Amino acid sequence: MNKKALASDPRLIYVLLVLVIVVPILSHAVLPVPATAPTRAVYDFIENLPLNSLVVVSLDYSTSTVPELQPQATIVIQHLFLRALKVLFVAQWTDGPALTDAVLDAIDKENKAYGTDYATLGYIPNTATLIGMTADIQSFFPVDTRGNPTKNLPIIQEFPAAREAALVITFVAGEPGLSLYLQYWQSRLNMPVAAGSVAALAPGYMPFYNSGQVVGILISIRAAAEYEFIEHAQYSQVPIGLSGAASAMVSQSTSHLLIVVMIIVGNVAYLVNRRKKEAAK
Amino acid sequence: MTSKEKQKMTKAEIILQVIIFSLGFFYAFVYYVRVPGVALQSAADQLFTYLTSILTAAFAIGIINLTRVHANNVKNRRPIWKYSLILLVSMYFMAVASVIASPFSLDPQSSVIPGAVYAVFFPIWQFLYYDILVSINATLFSLLAFFIASAAYRAFKARSLETSILLAAGLLVMIGQAPISNSVWPGFGDVRDWIMAFPNTAGQRGILIGTALGILAFSVRRLIRYPWGR
């Protein structure tokens, strides 16, 4: 293989990328990450919620985006459980209920009781349910994911309608997701909405953050690491590494820098070739 | 409008068109206008419930169709029959396991299905879902990183002024998003935040408003006249 063919061989890039991702992960190095304003906004909003407020958490992603969104969900839900808040879990994606159970298994539930302090309502099958539950949860969720009649759950007796929630936070990897909460919960009922988003979707959500329709946005796994450091500073019992995001920051840095270097190298090669072609003319 | 589209609508098409217009207009009306004392919203919610029923029926048709196609592959020993067999076994086994023991269970409190059956199926479902499905899907999604890296190296070139601006913005956001950039120069984070807050928001708003107007125009066109098979 000649030099030029080797330089353009994608396998070379793949090998380099594997190295810059795997080596830092195996080294277990942790890199402190300063919090960005959208992340800080979510944390501060939750931290300042009045005691015993209701928070609706919606896991709107599938198994493919677990590496990016599950750390966000884990660290934010841990924060909710550290505070005296009531939490209802729903999901607009079919995988949501199973991923909710996985998050609940991963966190310290701080002696919160199922049914009283939190409950998993399960999958929201359609927009009618999303709208209807704002007025009456029992009619649209007669039973929770564990088969309990919701009318018997103390949390539902205390908060029979989702419109009483002080915050809805959606971890979102596409549609249905944030837009439905903005259309039906935020714009109609003026409910505060926060989002945890995959990096690819975040630029599209920024207008809603800048307009104040979304109180804060967690962008990619980096935001989970930022959140983890803020939370650890306030609640020392939350270990760094709970969500797995903090230990991914070194490999995220190295992989981003590799791609930046590759782009610069590619452009230098392109400009040199262009000049050569122009000189040959 | 082409000459074909100008053909007269049949009686059945007119009836269907009236139904489409009425339902579409009703739903838009309920969204934008609130009439005190009239429960229009619950009627609109009921429409959505019917939509869900129709979609569920369509899903069932999909499963039947998938089963027929792949069962025929297996029956006729077509070249890919082994993959068809794997698909059928995986699909139906996962469906049965999910119905018996999972957060999607039809009988989570073992009122009908014996607890012993639940105890057998739950670890199997957990293994299949969390250890197999999550891992496979996450791996496939993560492979995108390799394609993005390769594509960025090949295609992200400063060919003109516009592409140079895009390139510079992309690089600065990427550097700012890398957690280590803060150690190099804290200003990278501010530059990234500025790009995301101003140029990005301006562009995204333009796209959002343009898309919304397009959807509105398309919806009005559909409500007024659906091009039935023409």
Interface residues (C-beta under 8 A of the other chain):
Chain A: S8 P10 I13 Y14 L17 I21 L31 V33 P34 T36 A37 S62 T63 S64 T65 V66 P67 T94 P97 A98 T100 D101 A102 T120 G122 Y123 P125 N126 T127 A128 I131 G132 T145 R146 G147 N148 A199 A202 P203 G204 M206 P207 N210 S220 R222 A225 M249 V250 Q252 S253 T254 S255 H256 L257 L258 I259 V260 M262 I263 I264 V265 G266 N267 Y270 L271
Chain B: Q41 A44 D45 Q46 L47 F48 T49 L51 T52 S102 P103 F104 S105 D107 P108 Q109 S111 Y129 Y130 L133 V134 N137 A138 L140 F141 S142 A145 F146 I148 A149 S150 A152 Y153 R154 F156 K157 A158 R159 L167 G170 L171 M174 I175 Q177 A178 P179 I180 S181 N182 P186 G189 D193 M196 A197 N200 T201 Q204 R205 I207 L208
